[in-house]
């Protein structure tokens, strides 16, 4: 495809980026645990003996304020300073510079898609060296989230999930039932594993002027937004049947879309009129839909994504980490343990009550299952930012030209190779060079 050559000018920039990552994050991993020391036995004793302690936290979107307030009540000897970086357009650069210059706080909240920027870093503390109950955390978060929060070499736990929102299919079960299609969550998920069934449902409802998707790239975006690009060996991980099926279904049903966003007044009106039968959201979508459409309580249900796709929302999920330079690691670890035990989506889903809006469905159980059952395939890497841009542009170009699924997936992989192969090989060499004997 012609776009392949249009990306070549990015190669030099990617090489410079990888070189900068290596330089900024070079260092010895055995320094990561410094600051825990004997405090591992009791983080609480460490700061109480000193009489006071100051914990600096950087957050985004106002997150963690409730957790800070409640932690503060039971830990009056700790002074907590919170900096909220709302609307910061260059958050990754700000974080990286602070870590490199030694001006970072004790704790950082990291947007989920930014994890790759820190996955080869020695500037985040290894949480396995902390006094936290890490084996219990691993069991509770599941293998997918565990691997997403490990360093790129898989040796260190560099962050914990705080808000991990699985992607969910919300749908009008009454509309599907009336049209003669499977409408219970498990039956619908099984039915929609095949693109032909999606196409059949899409065509049938389109005859009634009812749509399944907002735009023709919704299914591609669904598969894209919840997964990273490469595995721990930096091998490409988007050639699976799930991506092929999502693309094939997009091709078959691209004419049967609403062509309007539900975030607009026109899109919301379609929802209210029952002209949009589905919406793919992160797990917070239940609250959004119930706020928009209280009169439709009991008509909606939640199900796993079509085609067997799974994913944690890249757009809204967040993680928390302790910086290696923190002088208050014991206190910071106690705060992270408190947050993990008492808050975050893993706890919220467990405590969630059956939903009146979803007809009494216990959606919390579904959300937890989607997280815990998600297979480990891709992990965050420093290549993610550019790889996401290339992938999305290439696959959407193929869809607009009605390129076949096989050719589209081959083309996007070739485009990625053109843009990132040099950076990819340099990073592989760097990991191999720094691997322990």
Number of C-alpha atoms within 10 A of each C-alpha: 13 7 14 17 11 12 15 15 11 13 16 13 14 19 18 12 15 19 15 12 18 17 11 17 18 15 14 9 16 9 14 22 18 16 18 25 14 11 18 18 14 15 23 15 14 20 20 15 10 9 11 13 19 16 19 19 22 21 22 18 11 13 15 21 13 11 16 17 12 13 17 15 10 9 17 13 16 18 13 16 14 17 14 17 15 11 9 10 9 8 16 16 11 13 20 19 14 14 21 14 10 14 12 23 23 25 27 21 24 24 21 23 22 19 25 22 19 25 26 26 23 24 27 27 29 25 25 15 17 24 21 21 11 16 9 9 16 15 11 17 19 18 17 20 21 19 21 27 26 25 25 26 15 16 13 22 22 30 28 27 25 25 22 25 26 26 28 29 20 24 23 22 24 17 20 18 12 10 14 11 17 18 21 15 19 13 12 20 20 15 19 20 18 18 23 16 15 21 20 14 21 23 20 17 20 18 10 10 14 23 25 24 25 20 18 23 21 19 24 22 17 23 24 22 18 19 22 26 21 20 16 19 15 20 12 16 15 21 13 9 13 20 21 21 23 27 29 25 25 26 23 18 21 21 14 23 22 21 14 15 14 17 8 10 11 12 18 19 13 19 22 15 11 17 20 25 22 23 20 23 19 23 24 13 18 19 12 11 20 18 11 12 14 12 11 17 16 18 15 23 25 29 22 24 25 26 24 17 22 24 24 25 24 21 13 14 19 24 22 25 25 26 25 28 23 25 17 24 30 26 27 24 24 18 21 22 19 16 21 20 13 13 17 18 22 23 18 14 19 13 11 13 14 14 18 15 21 23 16 14 18 17 22 21 15 19 24 23 15 21 22 17 12 18 14 14 17 21 27 29 28 23 21 19 16 14 20 17 11 20 20 16 13 22 24 18 16 20 20 12 11 15 17 15 22 12 11 23 22 13 20 25 20 16 26 21 17 18 24 24 16 16 22 22 12 16 23 15 12 16 17 13 10 13 10 8 5
